[in-house]
């Protein structure tokens, strides 16, 4: 949205999501608790974004996510400086910019919140990518803390009995790792309670996302990128459930009162891949200026997709499948089928794919996905080549030209 568009939107303030203030309060309290954990006797574990967090919460260990920190670095436009610092440390620019920025932060307590809380242990699950293995090894050596690695086989075509048993054995080792590093017996009853809250939170999050089925949509994918924080960071807690209930009520009220995310929604789009964190506002305004609302995305919906495999009556037994069959650990064909289902569900007019040079597992099959979308859905697609944190890999003028051309095709249909 250009400055002229902004000034011509008298309802711009009304369009702001009021619940965001509460989310910031929750996240602030969370980081304060984590940064003062040593004083309160609590343990802190750094964990990958796709890792099983519920066992940590069941053992009263505070989970901290370096990937979330990377997103904050990108949104704060601190990515270039930190990535350059990592390069000076000897790391290649071709590596994931989340990893680069996080590794560079550790020695200097850098980043928008003055560095992450010091970990007592690290938990790494490779269901999102292989980079995390070396990334967490680097940080485990730097902080001299124990590291647990959970290996999940890629589910190219389903989930075999052998794969389930393989992951279940490792989960048993995970519980033992937590017992050893907390000095307490694992609380399996508490895990079931946390599992139920995790499932309820995921259901509430999906309900929030599904408010965009309304026309016009009360929120956009760019809003979802922001409000995703709790389902990632505090999944399995009552505060997450309560927050998404509040957010859902606000979205329902917006629908009732005709308050839309985009002033003149004419076109509905789907986003694929992680956000370009340092350009989310610019992209949101740009698409809005063309009367387009990104009403859904594969990234934020993946955090509720896990609930497909959760058994609320036996959470522990379903844990292996839940964390093995996440969106980034399935085959390209299944990914493409998910996109096609979302196209139909949200009734979109086009698809925007972010070819993210940092996240290889997410981006590797995108050109196949793009072809499948064009062949089976017959929709126009736009491939944006960029990065999640490193602004050096983004050309605003080129991407603006491509968006304009893409939207001309969408509008002509």
N, C-alpha and C positions, 0 to 999 in steps of 0.2 A: 504494500500500500504506500503510495507516494505521500509526501507531506500534504499535497493538495487533497488527496483522498482522506487523510487523517482529519484535516480541519473540516471536511465536508461531512463527517460522520458525527452528528450530535450525540449519538448514543454510545460513543466509544467507551466512556467511563462505565456505563451501565453494562457493557459487554464483559467487563473484567469479572473473573470468577472470584467470588468473595471467599470461598473456602481456602484459597491459596494461603491466606494469612495464617490459618490454623495449621496447615501443613508445614509452613516455615517454623512455627512454634514447636511442633513435634520434632522436626529434624534438628532444630537448635538444641532442644533438651537432650536428644539422642547423642549428639556429638559431645555435648558437655559431660554427659554420663560416661561416655567412652574415654574422654580425655582425662577424667578424674578417677578412672577405675582403680588405679593403684592406691588411691587414698581410701577407697571404699572396700577394697579387698576383692573386687571382681576381676575376672579374666577377660582379655580381649583377644578375639581371633579374627585375623584377616581371612576372608573367604571369597572365592570366585563367584561371580554373579549367578552362575547356574548351579552352584554347589548346594547340597542339602543343608539348609540353615536351621531347620526345625530341631535337630539334635542339639545344636548349640544353645538355642533358646530354652530347650528343656533342661539343660544343665546350667542355666543362668549365666552363660557366657555371652558377652556382647559381640555381635557380628559386625565387622567393618568391611566395606567393599572398595578395593582399589579402583575397580572399573567405575563405580559411582564418582569417586574422586576425580577420575579422568574426565568424566562428563562435566563436572563442575569446573575443572581447569579449562576445558574447551569453551564452556559458556562464559567464563570470565575472561576469555581471550588471552590466556596466559600460556597457551600451548606451544607457540613458536619458540619462545624463550626457553622453556623447559625441554623441549625436544632438541634444541641446539645444545643445551647443557649435556643431555644424554649422549649426543654425538661426540662431544668433547671428551666424554668418559669412555668412548670407544665403541658405542653401539651404532648399528647401521640405521640410516634413515628409512630403510625399507621395512623396519620392524613396526609393529602396532604402536600407534601414538599414545594409546592408553598406557601401555607398558613403559614406553620411553618417558612419558611425563611423570609417571609414578616413581620410576627408578631415580629420576633426576631430583624429585622432591625429597626423598628420604634423607640424604646427607645435610640438607639445608633447611629442613622443615618448610619447604616451599608450598606454593599453591594458595588458593583463596581462603583456606581455613588454617593456614600456618602448619601444614603437614597433618598426616593422619595420626591417631593415637598409636603409641608404641604397642606392637602385638606381643602376646604371650605365646602364641602359636599361629600357624598358617594352615589353612585347609584349601586344597586345590583339586578341582574336578575338571577333567578335560572334555566334558560334554559340550563345551562352547568352542574350544579351539586347542591347538597344541602349543601355542605361544605361552599360555599360562604356566605350563610346566617349568620352562626355563625362567620365566618372570618370577615365579614364586620361589624357585631355587635361589635366585639372586637375592631376593629379599630375606629369605631364611638365613642365608649366610651373613648378610649385612647385620641383621638384628640378633643373630645367633640364637634362634628359637627353633623348636621342632616343627617339621612340616609333614602333613599327611596328604598323600595323593590318592584320589579316587579315580580309577580308570574305568571309563564307560565305553564299550564297543559301539561303533557307529551302526545305527539301525537302517541299513539300506533298504531292506524289504521286511519289515516286521521286527518282532522281538522274540527271540527263541528262548526255550526253557534253559538252555545252557548259558545264554547271556544273563538271564535273570539270576541263576545260581551264582555265576561269577561275580556279579555286582553285590548280591546279598552277602557273600563271604567277606567282601571288602567293607561293607557297612558294619558288619560285626567287629572288624578290626578298627573301624572308625569310632565305634562306641568305646572300645578298649583304650584307644588313643585319648579320648576325652576323659575317661576315668583316670588314666595315668597323669594327665596334665591338669586336672582339677582336684585330684585327691579325693574324689567322691565316686560312689557307685552310680552307674547310669540309671536314670529314673525313667523306666519304660512306661509307667502310667502317665507321667507328665508328658512324655512324647506323644501319646495318643490325644491328650488334651490340646497340645500345641498343633497337632495335625488337623484336628477339627477346626481350630481357628484359622489355620492356613487355608483350608478348603473354603471356609466361609468368606475369608478375605478375597480369595480368587473369584468366587461367585459374585461378590459385591463389585469387584473391579470390572468384571465382564459386563455386569449390569450397567455400570457407568459408561463403558465403551459403547454399549448397545443403544444408548440414548441418541447416538448419531444416526440411527435408523430414521429418525424424524427428519422431515423436510420443512423448513431448513434445519440444519443441525445446530444444537445448542452449544457444541464444543467442536474443536478440530483435533487432528492428530498432534498438532503443535502443543495444544493444551494437555493432551494425554502424555506427551513426552515429559512434561513437568510433573504431573500428578502421579506418574508411575513410581516415584521415589519410594513410597511406603510399601508397596507390594514387593519390591525388590529388597529393601533394607530391613523392614520389620515384619516380614511375612511370618504368620504364626502368632501374632500378638492381637490383643483385644483393641488396642489403639488403632491398628490398621483397619479392622472391621468397622469400628465406630466412625473413623474418618471417611471411609468410602460410603457409608450410609448417609453421612452429612452431604458429601459431594453429590451422591445420587439424588437426594432431595432437592439440592440446588438445581441440578440439571433438569429434573422433572418440572420444577417451578419455572425455569427458563422456557421450556417447551410450552407450558401452559400460557405464559405471558408473551410468547412470540419473540423471545430474545435469541438471536442467532449469533454464531461465531463470526460469520461473514455477513456484512450488511445486505448484500444483494446476491445471495447464493443462487447461481444458475447451473454450475457444474460441480460434480462430486468426484473426487479423486481418491486413489489409494496410494499409500506410500510403502515402499519396500526397503528394509534395512535400517540400521541405526541412524539417528538424526545427525545432521551436520551441526554440532552443538554451537559453534561460534556464529552460525548464520540462521538459526531458527527464526529469530524475529524478522530478519530480512526476507526470508523465504515465505513466512506467514503473510507478511504485508504484500509481497509481490503477487502471490496467488490470489489474495483477497482483492487486490486492485483489478484483477481480471475476473472477478466474480466467481472464483473457484475456491472450494473448501475441501481440504483433505480430511475426509470423514472417517478414515480407518487406516491402520498400518499393521504390518506383520510383526513389528518389534514389540509394541506394547501389548498386543493380543497374545503374544507367546507366554506372557506371565500368568495368564489365566488358562492357557492351553494345557498346562500341567494337570489341571483338575480332572481331565479326561480319564486319567489313570489312577486317581486316588480312591482308595476304599476307606470311607469315613469310619467304618466299623473295625478296620484293621489297617491303620495307617502304616505301621512299621513294615508289614508284609508287602505293601504296594509301593514302598519308598524306592526300591530298585528300578521298577519300571517307570515311575514318575520322573526320576532324574536321568534316566537313560534316553527316554523318548522325547526329549525337549526339541524345540524347533530346529536348532542348529546341529542336531545330531541325527538327522534323518536324511534320506536320499533326496536328490534334486527333484525327482518325479513327484514325490509326496509333498515337497515344498510347493511346487507349481500347482498341485491339486488344491492345497490350502489357499493359495492366492485366488484360484478360480472360484472357490467357494465364497471367499470374501467379496469378490467382484459381484457375484449374484446377491449375496446377503445385503450388502450396503448400497447396491444399485449405483455403481460408479460409472463415470463416462470416460475414464482414462486412468493409467497407472504410471506413477513416477518411481523409478528405481534408482537408488543411490548406490552406484558402484564404489564401494568404500575400500580404499586402498589399504586401510588398516586391518579390516576384518575379512580375511581370506575365506573362511568357511561360509560366511554370509554372502559373499560376492561371487565366489567361484562359478556357481551355476546360473548366475543371473541372466546371461545371454540366452541360455536355454529356456529359462523361465519367460523371458521377454518373447521369444519365438512362440512358445506354447500359448501365451496370452493372446498374441496376435492371431494365431491360427484357430484357437478354440473359442475365444471370447470376441474376437474381431474388434478389439479396442485399440486406440492409439496409445503408444507408450513413449516415455521419455527416460533416457538413461543419463543421469548426472554423475560425472566422475569427480570425486572429492575425497574428503577425509573427515574423521570425527572430531579431531583435536587440532591438527596441524594446518593452519591457514595458508601455508605455502603451497598447498595442493588444491587451491580453490581460485578460480578466475570468475569474478562477479560479472564482468561484461559478457564473457562467453556464455555463461550459464543463463544470464538474463535473456540473451538473444535466443537461446534454445528453448527457454520457457515460453517466450512470446510465440515462437514458431509452433511449438507443441499445442498451445492453447488455441491457435488459429485452426489447427486441425480438429481439435475437440469441438470448437464452436461451429465448425462447418458441417458437422455430422447431423 
